[in-house]
Amino acid sequence: MGIVDAHHHIWRQADLPWLQGPMVPRIFGPYEPIRRDYPVDEFLADLAGTGVEKSVYVQCNWATPRAVDEVAWVQVTADAHGWPHAIVGYADLVVADVRPALDRLKKYPLLCGIRMQLHWHANEQYRFARQPDLFDSPTFRRNLAALADYGLSFDLQVFSSQMQGAARLAKDFSKTTFILQHAGMLEDLSEGGRINWRSGMRALAAQPNVVSKVSALGTFIHRNDPDHIAWIVGETVALFGARRCLFGSNFPIEKLWTDYRSLIGAHRAAIADFTEAEQRAILHDTAARVYRLG
């Protein structure tokens, strides 16, 4: 069964502000080993022999004025190497009018979606967006509406405390496919935290235009834990159904604590008791459909 890696990054250190200068705390812990170039050749070497046949590049926070440069560089890389097969770029959805930026991005044929990270947390180390309810801003909502006109999906990144609002957003913009990042970023593993996460995930799953990416599941524990992965995958599939779930590696971030083959193995083990059709949906078909991989 061919696998689609629906979430990876290649990068040049010189293009990423967060990989330059003094190291500051990040959501995934210390990251000295990845403060360097991660070119497509190394990515292909990492996934060799794992059955991955296509991949989707997701923006990795170049300086915001260079969002088009990022997509242009990945497109050139894909033209030269045949990888990746689709690009999720960045656009600022709180500018007065996002359409000029989308016009520039759409010149690149592999562009299929936009990610603007909306996650906000009381813990400043986990915080990205400037406010928890940015998606309720009239400007954001007006610009988000434009994505459907351009045929673009939206990679949605929120914590459980934001999920009820995010579900309302998805309901209001039913023509747009929302791809929930990292199965909702479960960071509180207490019983109460799991209950809150499950409640928010249920609200998102109630919107048929939301799918969930099971990726980056080592982010808050800083290890590749097959039992942890199996629990999150099982809960997510129970809520969304396999046809609305997709795998992503989040490499090279996860390379901080595991290798690609071990990560794939943990995800395969998590779905081993599912039907063949369900496994195919999670590992291939859902990503191929929502990112329009053909």
Secondary structure as the mmCIF struct_conf table of DSSP 4:
data_model
#
loop_
_struct_conf.conf_type_id
_struct_conf.id
_struct_conf.beg_label_comp_id
_struct_conf.beg_label_asym_id
_struct_conf.beg_label_seq_id
_struct_conf.end_label_comp_id
_struct_conf.end_label_asym_id
_struct_conf.end_label_seq_id
STRN STRN1 ILE A 3 HIS A 8
STRN STRN2 TRP A 11 TRP A 11
HELX_RH_3T_P HELX_RH_3T_P1 GLN A 13 ASP A 15
HELX_RH_3T_P HELX_RH_3T_P2 PRO A 17 LEU A 19
BEND BEND1 GLN A 20 PRO A 22
TURN_TY1_P TURN_TY1_P1 ILE A 27 PHE A 28
HELX_RH_3T_P HELX_RH_3T_P3 GLU A 32 ILE A 34
BEND BEND2 ARG A 35 ARG A 36
STRN STRN3 TYR A 38 TYR A 38
HELX_RH_AL_P HELX_RH_AL_P1 VAL A 40 LEU A 47
TURN_TY1_P TURN_TY1_P2 ALA A 48 GLY A 51
STRN STRN4 VAL A 52 VAL A 58
HELX_RH_3T_P HELX_RH_3T_P4 THR A 64 ARG A 66
HELX_RH_AL_P HELX_RH_AL_P2 ALA A 67 HIS A 81
BEND BEND3 GLY A 82 GLY A 82
BEND BEND4 HIS A 85 HIS A 85
STRN STRN5 ALA A 86 GLY A 89
TURN_TY1_P TURN_TY1_P3 LEU A 93 VAL A 94
BEND BEND5 VAL A 95 ALA A 96
HELX_RH_AL_P HELX_RH_AL_P3 ARG A 99 LEU A 105
TURN_TY1_P TURN_TY1_P4 LYS A 106 LYS A 107
BEND BEND6 TYR A 108 TYR A 108
TURN_TY1_P TURN_TY1_P5 PRO A 109 LEU A 110
STRN STRN6 LEU A 111 ARG A 115
BEND BEND7 ALA A 122 ASN A 123
HELX_RH_3T_P HELX_RH_3T_P5 GLU A 124 TYR A 126
BEND BEND8 ALA A 129 GLN A 131
TURN_TY1_P TURN_TY1_P6 PRO A 132 ASP A 133
HELX_RH_3T_P HELX_RH_3T_P6 LEU A 134 ASP A 136
HELX_RH_AL_P HELX_RH_AL_P4 PRO A 138 ASP A 149
TURN_TY1_P TURN_TY1_P7 TYR A 150 GLY A 151
STRN STRN7 SER A 153 LEU A 156
HELX_RH_3T_P HELX_RH_3T_P7 SER A 160 GLN A 162
HELX_RH_AL_P HELX_RH_AL_P5 MET A 163 ASP A 172
TURN_TY1_P TURN_TY1_P8 PHE A 173 LYS A 175
BEND BEND9 THR A 176 THR A 176
STRN STRN8 PHE A 178 LEU A 180
HELX_RH_3T_P HELX_RH_3T_P8 GLN A 181 GLY A 184
BEND BEND10 SER A 190 SER A 190
HELX_RH_AL_P HELX_RH_AL_P6 GLU A 191 ALA A 205
TURN_TY1_P TURN_TY1_P9 ALA A 206 ALA A 206
BEND BEND11 GLN A 207 GLN A 207
TURN_TY1_P TURN_TY1_P10 PRO A 208 ASN A 209
STRN STRN9 VAL A 210 VAL A 214
TURN_TY1_P TURN_TY1_P11 LEU A 217 ILE A 221
BEND BEND12 ARG A 223 ARG A 223
HELX_RH_AL_P HELX_RH_AL_P7 PRO A 226 PHE A 240
HELX_RH_3T_P HELX_RH_3T_P9 ALA A 242 ARG A 244
STRN STRN10 CYS A 245 PHE A 247
STRN STRN11 PHE A 251 PHE A 251
TURN_TY1_P TURN_TY1_P12 PRO A 252 PRO A 252
HELX_RH_3T_P HELX_RH_3T_P10 ILE A 253 LEU A 256
TURN_TY1_P TURN_TY1_P13 TRP A 257 TRP A 257
HELX_RH_AL_P HELX_RH_AL_P8 TYR A 260 ALA A 270
TURN_TY1_P TURN_TY1_P14 ILE A 271 ASP A 273
BEND BEND13 PHE A 274 PHE A 274
HELX_RH_AL_P HELX_RH_AL_P9 GLU A 276 ARG A 280
HELX_RH_PI_P HELX_RH_PI_P1 ALA A 281 ASP A 285
HELX_RH_AL_P HELX_RH_AL_P10 THR A 286 VAL A 290
TURN_TY1_P TURN_TY1_P15 TYR A 291 ARG A 292
#
